[in-house]
Amino acid sequence: MTQKKKKKNINLGLLIRVTFFFLLPITVSAETIEKKYASFKLLNKTTNKVSTKEILVSSKISWETLNIEVLYCGSTPPTEIPEDYVLIDVYDTINNENINIYKGWMISSSPDVTPLENPIYDLWLVDCSNDKTS
C-alpha cells in the first residue's frame, strides 16, 4: 500500500470517528417536570416486610431507623418514556448514631443502578406525583 493511500485511509477513519463523536450524543430531551411527592418502598431484610411511604419534597421523615430527606422529585414529560428521578439524603439512626448512608439520585425504572446499600434495608423509588395517595 502506498503512503498516499495509507494517509487517505487514516483521514477517512478519523473523519468517521469525529462524525460519530458529534452526532451520537444528540438527543431531543425536555426538562423534567417537578413533582410534590416521592413514593418509596422499603424492604426490611430482617423481617421480610415491605412498606410504602409518600414523602413531601423538601421534608424529612423517620422510617424504621432511617431518616429520609427528599430534596427533589421529578418526572419526564408525558411525551417521553415515563421516568421518575429523586434526589435524597438518608441517615441511619441505629445505635443512636446519625450516620449518612446514602446521598444521591434514584431512578424509578432502575433501582439496581443507584441502590441504597444497607445490610438491613432496601429502599427504592416507585414514582413521583403531585397527589398524595395514602
Secondary structure as the mmCIF struct_conf table of DSSP 4:
data_model
#
loop_
_struct_conf.conf_type_id
_struct_conf.id
_struct_conf.beg_label_comp_id
_struct_conf.beg_label_asym_id
_struct_conf.beg_label_seq_id
_struct_conf.end_label_comp_id
_struct_conf.end_label_asym_id
_struct_conf.end_label_seq_id
HELX_RH_AL_P HELX_RH_AL_P1 GLN A 3 LEU A 23
TURN_TY1_P TURN_TY1_P1 LEU A 24 PRO A 25
HELX_LH_PP_P HELX_LH_PP_P1 ALA A 30 THR A 32
STRN STRN1 ILE A 33 GLU A 34
BEND BEND1 LYS A 36 LYS A 36
STRN STRN2 TYR A 37 ASN A 44
TURN_TY1_P TURN_TY1_P2 LYS A 45 ASN A 48
STRN STRN3 LYS A 49 LEU A 56
TURN_TY1_P TURN_TY1_P3 VAL A 57 SER A 58
STRN STRN4 LYS A 60 TRP A 63
TURN_TY1_P TURN_TY1_P4 GLU A 64 THR A 65
STRN STRN5 LEU A 66 SER A 75
TURN_TY1_P TURN_TY1_P5 PRO A 78 THR A 79
BEND BEND2 GLU A 80 GLU A 80
STRN STRN6 ASP A 84 ASP A 92
HELX_RH_3T_P HELX_RH_3T_P1 ILE A 94 ASN A 96
STRN STRN7 ILE A 99 ILE A 107
TURN_TY1_P TURN_TY1_P6 SER A 108 SER A 109
TURN_TY1_P TURN_TY1_P7 PRO A 111 VAL A 113
BEND BEND3 THR A 114 THR A 114
BEND BEND4 PRO A 119 ILE A 120
STRN STRN8 TYR A 121 SER A 129
BEND BEND5 ASN A 130 ASP A 131
#
